[in-house]
């Protein structure tokens, strides 16, 4: 009986099709870096409507700057969400880039 149940369940199993991200890892790293800077700026705003308006403007500017669509960004992020190891690797690069930018800004401030 158990064997029949296992065979029945395995016959119904269908692997989930995982799409490849439409945006390259390098470009997505730069986009995410800019998004996190924008999100940090948004924390300075207390008014919810102002924050929402600024967020729409910031995101539109980021997508325009990097010549990508919101849909391609969302698809690429969804592809990474299905692969935790790849997502972790992507965010390690984002953190590294943000740290490097912070060091450069600190140097410029001290000069």
CNS distance restraints for C-alpha pairs under 8 A (distance, minus, plus):
assign (resid   1 and name CA) (resid   5 and name CA) 6.38 0.50 0.50
assign (resid   2 and name CA) (resid   6 and name CA) 6.22 0.50 0.50
assign (resid   3 and name CA) (resid   7 and name CA) 6.14 0.50 0.50
assign (resid   4 and name CA) (resid   8 and name CA) 6.00 0.50 0.50
assign (resid   5 and name CA) (resid   9 and name CA) 6.10 0.50 0.50
assign (resid   6 and name CA) (resid  10 and name CA) 6.00 0.50 0.50
assign (resid   7 and name CA) (resid  11 and name CA) 6.07 0.50 0.50
assign (resid   8 and name CA) (resid  12 and name CA) 6.54 0.50 0.50
assign (resid   9 and name CA) (resid  13 and name CA) 6.34 0.50 0.50
assign (resid  18 and name CA) (resid  79 and name CA) 6.52 0.50 0.50
assign (resid  18 and name CA) (resid  82 and name CA) 7.13 0.50 0.50
assign (resid  19 and name CA) (resid  79 and name CA) 5.73 0.50 0.50
assign (resid  20 and name CA) (resid  76 and name CA) 7.24 0.50 0.50
assign (resid  20 and name CA) (resid  79 and name CA) 6.02 0.50 0.50
assign (resid  21 and name CA) (resid  75 and name CA) 6.53 0.50 0.50
assign (resid  21 and name CA) (resid  76 and name CA) 4.00 0.50 0.50
assign (resid  21 and name CA) (resid  77 and name CA) 7.20 0.50 0.50
assign (resid  21 and name CA) (resid  78 and name CA) 7.97 0.50 0.50
assign (resid  21 and name CA) (resid  79 and name CA) 5.48 0.50 0.50
assign (resid  21 and name CA) (resid  80 and name CA) 7.17 0.50 0.50
assign (resid  22 and name CA) (resid  72 and name CA) 6.07 0.50 0.50
assign (resid  22 and name CA) (resid  73 and name CA) 7.71 0.50 0.50
assign (resid  22 and name CA) (resid  75 and name CA) 6.99 0.50 0.50
assign (resid  22 and name CA) (resid  76 and name CA) 5.48 0.50 0.50
assign (resid  23 and name CA) (resid  27 and name CA) 6.51 0.50 0.50
assign (resid  23 and name CA) (resid  28 and name CA) 6.08 0.50 0.50
assign (resid  23 and name CA) (resid  72 and name CA) 6.91 0.50 0.50
assign (resid  23 and name CA) (resid  73 and name CA) 7.01 0.50 0.50
assign (resid  23 and name CA) (resid  76 and name CA) 6.03 0.50 0.50
assign (resid  24 and name CA) (resid  28 and name CA) 6.00 0.50 0.50
assign (resid  25 and name CA) (resid  29 and name CA) 5.98 0.50 0.50
assign (resid  25 and name CA) (resid  90 and name CA) 7.02 0.50 0.50
assign (resid  26 and name CA) (resid  30 and name CA) 6.59 0.50 0.50
assign (resid  27 and name CA) (resid  31 and name CA) 6.25 0.50 0.50
assign (resid  27 and name CA) (resid  66 and name CA) 7.69 0.50 0.50
assign (resid  28 and name CA) (resid  32 and name CA) 6.00 0.50 0.50
assign (resid  28 and name CA) (resid  73 and name CA) 7.91 0.50 0.50
assign (resid  29 and name CA) (resid  33 and name CA) 6.10 0.50 0.50
assign (resid  29 and name CA) (resid  90 and name CA) 6.59 0.50 0.50
assign (resid  29 and name CA) (resid  91 and name CA) 7.56 0.50 0.50
assign (resid  29 and name CA) (resid  93 and name CA) 6.66 0.50 0.50
assign (resid  29 and name CA) (resid  94 and name CA) 5.38 0.50 0.50
assign (resid  30 and name CA) (resid  34 and name CA) 6.33 0.50 0.50
assign (resid  30 and name CA) (resid  94 and name CA) 7.27 0.50 0.50
assign (resid  31 and name CA) (resid  35 and name CA) 6.16 0.50 0.50
assign (resid  31 and name CA) (resid  62 and name CA) 6.86 0.50 0.50
assign (resid  31 and name CA) (resid  63 and name CA) 7.62 0.50 0.50
assign (resid  31 and name CA) (resid  66 and name CA) 6.95 0.50 0.50
assign (resid  32 and name CA) (resid  36 and name CA) 6.10 0.50 0.50
assign (resid  32 and name CA) (resid  94 and name CA) 6.72 0.50 0.50
assign (resid  33 and name CA) (resid  37 and name CA) 6.39 0.50 0.50
assign (resid  33 and name CA) (resid  94 and name CA) 5.65 0.50 0.50
assign (resid  33 and name CA) (resid  95 and name CA) 7.83 0.50 0.50
assign (resid  33 and name CA) (resid  97 and name CA) 7.22 0.50 0.50
assign (resid  33 and name CA) (resid  98 and name CA) 6.44 0.50 0.50
assign (resid  34 and name CA) (resid  38 and name CA) 6.18 0.50 0.50
assign (resid  34 and name CA) (resid  62 and name CA) 6.81 0.50 0.50
assign (resid  35 and name CA) (resid  39 and name CA) 6.08 0.50 0.50
assign (resid  35 and name CA) (resid  58 and name CA) 7.99 0.50 0.50
assign (resid  35 and name CA) (resid  59 and name CA) 7.08 0.50 0.50
assign (resid  35 and name CA) (resid  62 and name CA) 7.23 0.50 0.50
assign (resid  36 and name CA) (resid  40 and name CA) 6.13 0.50 0.50
assign (resid  37 and name CA) (resid  41 and name CA) 6.36 0.50 0.50
assign (resid  38 and name CA) (resid  42 and name CA) 6.25 0.50 0.50
assign (resid  38 and name CA) (resid  55 and name CA) 7.62 0.50 0.50
assign (resid  38 and name CA) (resid  58 and name CA) 6.44 0.50 0.50
assign (resid  38 and name CA) (resid  59 and name CA) 7.97 0.50 0.50
assign (resid  39 and name CA) (resid  43 and name CA) 6.56 0.50 0.50
assign (resid  39 and name CA) (resid  55 and name CA) 7.73 0.50 0.50
assign (resid  40 and name CA) (resid  44 and name CA) 7.43 0.50 0.50
assign (resid  41 and name CA) (resid  45 and name CA) 7.66 0.50 0.50
assign (resid  42 and name CA) (resid  51 and name CA) 6.11 0.50 0.50
assign (resid  42 and name CA) (resid  54 and name CA) 7.42 0.50 0.50
assign (resid  42 and name CA) (resid  55 and name CA) 7.15 0.50 0.50
assign (resid  45 and name CA) (resid  50 and name CA) 7.25 0.50 0.50
assign (resid  45 and name CA) (resid  51 and name CA) 5.92 0.50 0.50
assign (resid  46 and name CA) (resid  50 and name CA) 7.93 0.50 0.50
assign (resid  46 and name CA) (resid  51 and name CA) 7.12 0.50 0.50
assign (resid  47 and name CA) (resid  51 and name CA) 6.07 0.50 0.50
assign (resid  48 and name CA) (resid  52 and name CA) 6.12 0.50 0.50
assign (resid  49 and name CA) (resid  53 and name CA) 6.15 0.50 0.50
assign (resid  50 and name CA) (resid  54 and name CA) 6.04 0.50 0.50
assign (resid  51 and name CA) (resid  55 and name CA) 6.01 0.50 0.50
assign (resid  52 and name CA) (resid  56 and name CA) 6.32 0.50 0.50
assign (resid  53 and name CA) (resid  57 and name CA) 6.38 0.50 0.50
assign (resid  54 and name CA) (resid  58 and name CA) 5.97 0.50 0.50
assign (resid  55 and name CA) (resid  59 and name CA) 5.99 0.50 0.50
assign (resid  56 and name CA) (resid  60 and name CA) 6.07 0.50 0.50
assign (resid  57 and name CA) (resid  61 and name CA) 6.15 0.50 0.50
assign (resid  58 and name CA) (resid  62 and name CA) 6.13 0.50 0.50
assign (resid  59 and name CA) (resid  63 and name CA) 6.14 0.50 0.50
assign (resid  60 and name CA) (resid  64 and name CA) 6.06 0.50 0.50
assign (resid  61 and name CA) (resid  65 and name CA) 5.88 0.50 0.50
assign (resid  62 and name CA) (resid  66 and name CA) 6.22 0.50 0.50
assign (resid  63 and name CA) (resid  67 and name CA) 5.80 0.50 0.50
assign (resid  63 and name CA) (resid  68 and name CA) 5.14 0.50 0.50
assign (resid  63 and name CA) (resid  69 and name CA) 6.06 0.50 0.50
assign (resid  63 and name CA) (resid  70 and name CA) 6.83 0.50 0.50
assign (resid  64 and name CA) (resid  68 and name CA) 6.39 0.50 0.50
assign (resid  64 and name CA) (resid  69 and name CA) 7.72 0.50 0.50
assign (resid  68 and name CA) (resid  72 and name CA) 6.60 0.50 0.50
assign (resid  68 and name CA) (resid  73 and name CA) 7.03 0.50 0.50
assign (resid  69 and name CA) (resid  73 and name CA) 6.29 0.50 0.50
assign (resid  70 and name CA) (resid  74 and name CA) 6.08 0.50 0.50
assign (resid  71 and name CA) (resid  75 and name CA) 6.08 0.50 0.50
assign (resid  72 and name CA) (resid  76 and name CA) 6.05 0.50 0.50
assign (resid  73 and name CA) (resid  77 and name CA) 6.14 0.50 0.50
assign (resid  74 and name CA) (resid  78 and name CA) 6.07 0.50 0.50
assign (resid  75 and name CA) (resid  79 and name CA) 6.22 0.50 0.50
assign (resid  76 and name CA) (resid  80 and name CA) 6.41 0.50 0.50
assign (resid  77 and name CA) (resid  81 and name CA) 6.13 0.50 0.50
assign (resid  78 and name CA) (resid  82 and name CA) 6.57 0.50 0.50
assign (resid  79 and name CA) (resid  83 and name CA) 7.06 0.50 0.50
assign (resid  80 and name CA) (resid  84 and name CA) 6.88 0.50 0.50
assign (resid  80 and name CA) (resid  86 and name CA) 6.21 0.50 0.50
assign (resid  80 and name CA) (resid  87 and name CA) 5.15 0.50 0.50
assign (resid  81 and name CA) (resid  87 and name CA) 6.33 0.50 0.50
assign (resid  83 and name CA) (resid  87 and name CA) 6.21 0.50 0.50
assign (resid  84 and name CA) (resid  88 and name CA) 6.01 0.50 0.50
assign (resid  85 and name CA) (resid  89 and name CA) 6.21 0.50 0.50
assign (resid  86 and name CA) (resid  90 and name CA) 6.09 0.50 0.50
assign (resid  87 and name CA) (resid  91 and name CA) 6.20 0.50 0.50
assign (resid  88 and name CA) (resid  92 and name CA) 6.13 0.50 0.50
assign (resid  89 and name CA) (resid  93 and name CA) 6.51 0.50 0.50
assign (resid  90 and name CA) (resid  94 and name CA) 6.42 0.50 0.50
assign (resid  91 and name CA) (resid  95 and name CA) 6.05 0.50 0.50
assign (resid  92 and name CA) (resid  96 and name CA) 6.17 0.50 0.50
assign (resid  93 and name CA) (resid  97 and name CA) 6.16 0.50 0.50
assign (resid  94 and name CA) (resid  98 and name CA) 6.17 0.50 0.50
assign (resid  95 and name CA) (resid  99 and name CA) 6.07 0.50 0.50
assign (resid  96 and name CA) (resid 100 and name CA) 6.20 0.50 0.50
assign (resid  97 and name CA) (resid 101 and name CA) 6.18 0.50 0.50
assign (resid  98 and name CA) (resid 102 and name CA) 6.14 0.50 0.50
assign (resid  99 and name CA) (resid 103 and name CA) 6.27 0.50 0.50
assign (resid 100 and name CA) (resid 104 and name CA) 6.29 0.50 0.50
assign (resid 101 and name CA) (resid 105 and name CA) 6.20 0.50 0.50
assign (resid 102 and name CA) (resid 106 and name CA) 6.14 0.50 0.50
assign (resid 103 and name CA) (resid 107 and name CA) 6.25 0.50 0.50
assign (resid 104 and name CA) (resid 108 and name CA) 6.30 0.50 0.50
assign (resid 105 and name CA) (resid 109 and name CA) 6.16 0.50 0.50
assign (resid 106 and name CA) (resid 110 and name CA) 6.24 0.50 0.50
assign (resid 107 and name CA) (resid 111 and name CA) 6.39 0.50 0.50
